[in-house]
Amino acid sequence: MTMSDSPVMKAIYERRSIRQFLDGAVSRDSVMEAVKAACWAPSGLNNQPWRFAIVWDTACKEALGGLTRYSATLKSAALLVVVLLDKEASYDRTKDCQAIGACVQNMLLSFHAMDLGAVWIGEILKNGERVVEILKLPERLELMAVVAVGHPAHRNQKSHRRPVEELIVLEK
């Protein structure tokens, strides 16, 4: 097997952000499996600073949708996974934010592997405090991302990346 045949590499190269969803439920078991995979991301001192709020409720999705220009995506998703930093579990903000990024990537790859669609919404961060208020979460939790999840309306997204040679700034 070549490296490009690896299921992990295939998932990395094929995964795309899905912003349009079909009606249809997503099983709680699938969501729990993706959240479990997210929790296996590396974190400094294994502090696992991530916390999750899983939003199925239509009215709540509507309220959160009002906090971002990606309202239609949030409202049409089967569910939202709100990813938060637990400031009480945090010991180094930079490391913890990086760990949460890895956590979200694990989640996105997991949903892709289940043939579900997902998109990482970061633009809503400008209203992070409102998200925490709407969800009635403790102030020690800080919004890091919202992941909208559902059955993809289509998979014809195109993407490109710069040649890796343009991105390497030093090789000795």
N, C-alpha and C positions, 0 to 999 in steps of 0.2 A: 504494500500500500504506500503510495506517495503521500507526502504531507498534505497536498490539496485534496486527497481522498478522505482525510480524517473528518469524522462527523463534527468535531469542534470547529475545525477550520472552515468547513462547508457552512456551518451555521453563522459564523462570524461574517463570511463574505456574502451570504444570501440574505441575512436579516435586514429589513427595512422598517422605517417608521411608518406605521399604519395610522392614518388620521380619519378614515371613513369606515364605518362599521355597519354590518347588517344587524337587523333585529335578531335576537336570540340569546338565550342564557349561556353563561359560562359556568361550568361546575365549580363548586366550592373546593372540591378536591384538587382540581387543576390549579386554582389560585393558591391554595396552601402549598402545593408542590413547588410552584414558582417562588413563593416567599421563602420556603425552606432553602431552595437553591440560592436565593439572594443572600441568606444568612451565612452561606459558606464562603462569602467573599473574604479576602484577607483584611485584617484591621490591626493597627498597632497595639501591641500587648494583648491581642485578642479581646479588646474591650467591647467589640460589637456595638458601636454607638447608634445603630439604626433602630428605628421603631416604625411601625406601620399602622395606618388606619385604612381599613378596607370599606369602601363606600359603594353600596348597592342601591341605596335609596334614591329614587328619581328626584325628589324635591331637594335633597342634599346635593346631587350632581348639578341640578339647575343653579343652586346658590353658588357653588364653587365655579361653575361655568361663567357666572356673572363677574368673576374676578380676573378673567383673561380674555384676550382677543381670540383664543382658541375655544370659545364657548361651545360651538357646534360639535367639536370633537369630544369634549367632556360630556355633553348632554347625550350624545349618541352612543357612547361606550356602554358596554354591559356593566362595567364596574370601574372604579378608580382605586388605585393603590397610592395612598398618600405616604410618602417616605419622609421621615423626620429624623433629626439629630437629637438625641437625648443629651442635653447639655450637662446633666449630672453624671453621665457615663463618659463624657469627653475628657481627654487629658491633653490633647494637642489638636486644635481646631483644623489646621491644615491637613494633618494626617487623617483626621476623622472625616473631613469632607471628601478626601481622596478615597477613603474606604467606602463611603456611601456611594460614590460614583461607581466603584467596582461592584457594589451590591446591586445597584440599579442595572448595570450591564448584565450581571448574572440573571436577573429577573427578565430582562428583555430577551435574552437568548433562550431562556426556559420557555417563555410564552411562544417564541418562534418555533421551538422544537415541538410544541404541542399543536402546531398549526393554527395558533391564535395570532391576532395582531395586537400590537401595542406601540405606544409612542410616549416618549419622555417629554413632559411639558416642563420647561424651565421658566418660561416667561411669567408664570403665575407667582414666582418668587417675590415680585414687587409687592404682592399682597399677602405675604406669608403670615403676618400676624392675624389678618382677617380669616385666613384659612383655619388657623388654630382656634380662633374664636368661634367660627361657624361650627366646627366639629366639637367644640366644648372640651378641648384637650388642655392639659396642664401647661403653664407658661414655660416650663423647662424644656418643652419640645419645640424645635425650630424646623420650619418647612425646608426641605431640600429638593423635593421633586414631587410631581404628580404623574403617575403612569396610568394612561387611559388604556383599557383592555377590552377586546371584543373579537367577534368574528369579522375578518377583513371583508370589506365590500369588493375589493379587487387587490391584486398583487402586481400591478403594472408599474410600480414606482421605479424610477430610474435614479441611479446615483453614480458618481464618479469620485475618484480620489486622485490627488496629485501624485505624480511619480515619487516613489520613496526617496529617490536621489535628490529631489528638490527639498526634502524635509530634513535630511541628515546634515547637521551643521558641522560635525567633526567626526572623523574616523581615523584613528592612529594605529 
